[in-house]
Amino acid sequence: MSRYHCSNHQEEDISYYCKSHDDLCCIKCYLFYHKHCSNTVHIESQEKETLDRNSRHLLDDLKRIEEYLSQYIEKNRRNLERLKKNIQNVLIYITQVKERVLELIDNLMGYVQQQTKRIYDDEFAKKSEDNDDCHSLLAEAQTSIQRLDSVIQKESKTQKFLTEYQEQRRMFTIRDQVSSKYGKIESKSIKFTMCDNLESLLSLRVFELSTVEPEDKIEPMQGFHRTPDE
């Protein structure tokens, strides 16, 4: 319980929570700073049912984040596979074109392979960075879930309240990062256009990379439990 000692008075345990200042404090802090605050509560006076309910709500929100991030990572993986297959199909089409344009197609093949590799590598790097960040947030959410699962079984109201307080703040941070950075998922596609004019074909400006409506969609997160003072 040493981590629940008052930061201002190390010899004192935290026993009060001031909603007005969002501050955890000991008896000395309460008498010095929060005695006249209207929203200061004694932690041990809180109903066990209220603490359990808040813990369950926080656990639900963290599990929702966990599910969302897992889906986001999986859908990124699927879209990368789809893009890779799409690129392979383009290369097959280019091989068929080669039979019709003879020597010109040899130059085109080199360009196609170079550009498709660059496009895929760029997308792979971007999606990999996305997924790495998602894995990091997912690990944080899973750690919070484990802490809450552990503390829900304990009888100490103070420990439940303080753990919930810490994990709720952590959940808000994770939720905000997920909402701001991973609110939608993008899927890339590549298109090859055969030019009628062979001189135009020599310019090799035949690729178009665009954002398309993904086959694997992901719905924005919503429906979080809100605390009375949020």
Summary of the structure (lengths in Angstrom):
residues: 230
radius of gyration: 27.9
end to end distance: 27.2
largest distance: 89.7
contacts: 643
relative contact order: 0.14
helix: 64%
strand: 10%
